[in-house]
Amino acid sequence: MKEDEYLDWTNPKKKYVPKPQEEIPITEELKESEGEKKKLTWWSKAFKSKSFKKPTLIAVLFLRNNGRAETMQLETRNGFFNINRKTYHERKDCIWVVGKDRIPLAIIPEWSLIPLGTKEWNDKSMLEKFNELQDHTLKGIRHAELVKMGDKDYSNIPTKKIIVWGLIILVGGIIIANYI
């Protein structure tokens, strides 16, 4: 057996198959790439656009009903990917990341098709924020209706002002009653 050959174990006849050779670039291409390297400035050397490119791959751990877990690597289109005719988004449904390349990871059980992590972690805080936002919006609508009708909104007057004005009216009434 030569150095550039390996044994194909899948074939029962045990034929020696040559290893695939790497393509050797043409000398013209080498010259062009050397010319491009000379044109690079210090800025383009420090910040390469390829390092800032967003990864288009998603790692998926699909949990089956029979107790098995399938690992998949899917390609996204505009941040969306499909599993079992259900669409997912990489930012919303991928909570964890894999490796130093920070590939998004979604863990999806077959029995619910809702990714693990999204429902449990986000619903509690989001529900509280949504309720606060809803209350604030309803107060704004009530205030706008009162202003539109010409009435004043008396709900914002503090109790101290009401007590002070009540005492002033009481003292004024007593003074006027004594002089009459």
C-alpha positions as CSV (number, residue, x, y, z in Angstrom):
1,M,0.0,0.0,0.0
2,K,1.4,3.4,-1.0
3,E,1.3,6.5,1.2
4,D,-1.3,8.2,-1.0
5,E,-3.7,5.3,-0.8
6,Y,-6.1,4.1,1.9
7,L,-8.1,0.9,2.4
8,D,-11.9,1.2,1.6
9,W,-13.5,-0.8,4.4
10,T,-17.0,-0.4,2.9
11,N,-16.1,-2.4,-0.1
12,P,-15.9,-6.2,0.5
13,K,-13.2,-6.7,-2.1
14,K,-10.8,-4.4,-0.1
15,K,-9.6,-2.4,-3.0
16,Y,-7.0,0.3,-2.4
17,V,-8.5,3.7,-3.2
18,P,-6.3,6.7,-3.9
19,K,-6.6,9.6,-1.5
20,P,-8.2,12.7,-3.1
21,Q,-5.6,15.3,-4.0
22,E,-5.9,18.9,-3.0
23,E,-6.3,21.3,-5.8
24,I,-3.2,23.3,-6.5
25,P,-3.9,26.9,-7.4
26,I,-2.8,28.2,-10.7
27,T,0.2,30.5,-10.7
28,E,-1.9,33.4,-12.1
29,E,-4.3,33.2,-9.1
30,L,-1.3,33.1,-6.8
31,K,0.0,36.3,-8.4
32,E,-3.4,38.0,-8.1
33,S,-3.7,37.1,-4.4
34,E,-0.2,38.4,-3.7
35,G,-1.1,41.6,-5.4
36,E,-4.3,41.9,-3.3
37,K,-2.3,41.4,-0.2
38,K,-0.1,44.3,-1.0
39,K,-3.1,46.6,-1.6
40,L,-4.5,45.9,1.9
41,T,-4.2,48.8,4.3
42,W,-3.6,48.5,8.1
43,W,-7.3,49.0,8.6
44,S,-8.4,46.2,6.4
45,K,-5.8,43.9,7.9
46,A,-7.0,44.6,11.4
47,F,-10.8,44.4,10.6
48,K,-11.7,41.8,8.1
49,S,-15.3,41.7,7.0
50,K,-15.4,38.0,7.0
51,S,-14.9,37.9,10.8
52,F,-17.9,40.2,11.3
53,K,-20.2,38.1,9.0
54,K,-23.2,36.6,10.7
55,P,-23.2,32.8,10.7
56,T,-26.0,31.3,8.7
57,L,-26.0,28.0,10.4
58,I,-28.2,26.8,13.3
59,A,-27.5,23.8,15.5
60,V,-30.7,22.0,16.5
61,L,-31.2,19.3,19.1
62,F,-34.5,17.6,18.2
63,L,-35.8,15.5,21.1
64,R,-37.9,12.5,19.9
65,N,-40.8,10.9,21.7
66,N,-38.9,7.6,21.8
67,G,-36.2,9.0,24.0
68,R,-33.6,9.7,21.2
69,A,-32.1,13.1,20.4
70,E,-31.2,14.0,16.9
71,T,-28.7,16.7,16.1
72,M,-29.2,18.8,13.0
73,Q,-27.3,21.6,11.4
74,L,-29.7,23.8,9.4
75,E,-29.1,26.8,7.2
76,T,-31.2,29.9,7.9
77,R,-32.9,32.2,5.4
78,N,-33.2,35.8,6.8
79,G,-33.0,34.3,10.3
80,F,-35.8,31.8,9.8
81,F,-35.7,28.0,9.6
82,N,-38.3,25.2,9.4
83,I,-38.7,21.9,11.3
84,N,-41.7,19.7,10.7
85,R,-43.5,22.4,8.8
86,K,-43.2,24.8,11.7
87,T,-41.2,28.0,11.3
88,Y,-38.8,29.2,14.0
89,H,-36.6,32.4,14.3
90,E,-33.0,32.2,15.3
91,R,-33.1,35.1,17.7
92,K,-36.3,34.2,19.4
93,D,-36.1,30.5,19.6
94,C,-32.3,29.8,19.9
95,I,-31.4,30.5,23.5
96,W,-28.0,28.8,23.8
97,V,-24.9,29.0,21.6
98,V,-22.4,26.3,20.6
99,G,-18.6,26.6,20.3
100,K,-16.3,29.6,19.9
101,D,-18.1,30.5,16.7
102,R,-21.3,31.1,18.8
103,I,-23.6,29.1,16.5
104,P,-27.1,29.4,17.9
105,L,-28.6,26.3,19.4
106,A,-32.3,25.4,19.6
107,I,-33.6,22.5,21.7
108,I,-36.9,21.4,20.3
109,P,-39.0,18.6,21.8
110,E,-41.2,16.7,19.3
111,W,-44.2,16.5,21.7
112,S,-44.7,20.3,21.9
113,L,-42.6,21.8,19.1
114,I,-42.1,24.9,21.4
115,P,-38.3,25.3,21.9
116,L,-37.1,24.8,25.4
117,G,-36.1,28.0,27.2
118,T,-38.3,30.4,25.3
119,K,-41.6,29.9,27.1
120,E,-40.4,29.4,30.7
121,W,-37.8,32.2,30.8
122,N,-39.5,35.0,28.9
123,D,-43.3,34.7,29.7
124,K,-43.2,35.7,33.4
125,S,-41.3,39.0,33.0
126,M,-42.9,39.8,29.6
127,L,-46.4,39.3,31.1
128,E,-45.6,41.8,33.9
129,K,-44.2,44.3,31.5
130,F,-47.2,43.9,29.2
131,N,-49.6,44.5,32.1
132,E,-47.8,47.7,33.1
133,L,-47.8,48.9,29.5
134,Q,-51.5,48.1,29.2
135,D,-52.4,50.0,32.4
136,H,-50.3,53.0,31.2
137,T,-52.0,53.0,27.8
138,L,-55.5,52.8,29.3
139,K,-54.7,55.7,31.7
140,G,-53.6,57.7,28.6
141,I,-56.8,56.9,26.7
142,R,-59.0,57.9,29.7
143,H,-57.1,61.2,30.1
144,A,-57.4,62.0,26.4
145,E,-61.2,61.3,26.5
146,L,-61.6,63.7,29.5
147,V,-59.6,66.4,27.7
148,K,-61.6,65.9,24.6
149,M,-64.9,66.3,26.5
150,G,-63.6,69.5,28.2
151,D,-63.6,68.0,31.7
152,K,-60.5,68.1,33.9
153,D,-58.8,65.0,35.2
154,Y,-59.1,65.2,39.0
155,S,-57.4,61.9,39.7
156,N,-53.9,63.5,39.6
157,I,-54.6,66.1,42.4
158,P,-52.7,65.1,45.6
159,T,-54.5,64.8,48.9
160,K,-52.4,67.5,50.5
161,K,-53.8,70.1,48.1
162,I,-57.4,68.9,48.7
163,I,-56.9,69.2,52.5
164,V,-55.3,72.7,52.3
165,W,-58.0,74.0,50.0
166,G,-60.7,72.5,52.3
167,L,-59.1,74.3,55.3
168,I,-58.9,77.6,53.4
169,I,-62.6,77.4,52.4
170,L,-63.5,76.5,56.0
171,V,-61.5,79.4,57.6
172,G,-62.9,81.7,54.9
173,G,-66.5,80.6,55.7
174,I,-66.0,81.1,59.4
175,I,-64.6,84.6,58.9
176,I,-67.4,85.6,56.6
177,A,-70.0,84.2,59.0
178,N,-68.6,86.2,62.0
179,Y,-68.7,89.5,60.1
180,I,-72.3,89.0,58.9
